[in-house]
């Protein structure tokens, strides 16, 4: 059945306005456009956590830290042998701080040993300089050990040099290893559970 406007004109089906008088034929509801849904934020996949680099001579960060700490320990030669113990400790401390990676005692011993190897040549040169130079450390000259060392150096210099080198090597590396183990052990106590071990 056709619809008619109040003015009498026939309206086409579904007409909104009268084509003759312009009167609206039905109530218009304003259609609001829906805001487009925000695009989902795609999170990049988490980077796979790489295992820490092994502590050996192929680890450039460990070598840099060990060399830096060995140079610092050599500069503090007047507090020997405490400086060699501190060298191993601070090498592990700095490596752990730089890598944010927990270390077990074995890793601390390895890094302390590398630090001791770097400390040994500088300690040997410094020690021989102190023994050879009579004005280097006058407080040593009053000790009987200094006189004994000088007597050994004069009677059999080859054996004395070899013995001193061996003593310096054992002392620097063992104390460096002890300092590294101590730092690693203290780091295990202070860190929360669930960290990685180097």
Secondary structure, DSSP 8 states (H G I E B T S, - for coil): --EE-TTS-EE-TT-SB-TTT--B-S----------------------------SSTT-HHHHHHHHHHHHHHHHTGGGTTHHHHHHHHHHHHHHHHHHT-B--HHHHHHHHHHHHHHHHHHHHHHHHHHHH-TTT-HHHHTSHHHHHHHHHHHH-HHHHHHHHHHHHHHHHHHHHHHHHHHHHHHHHHHS-TT--B-
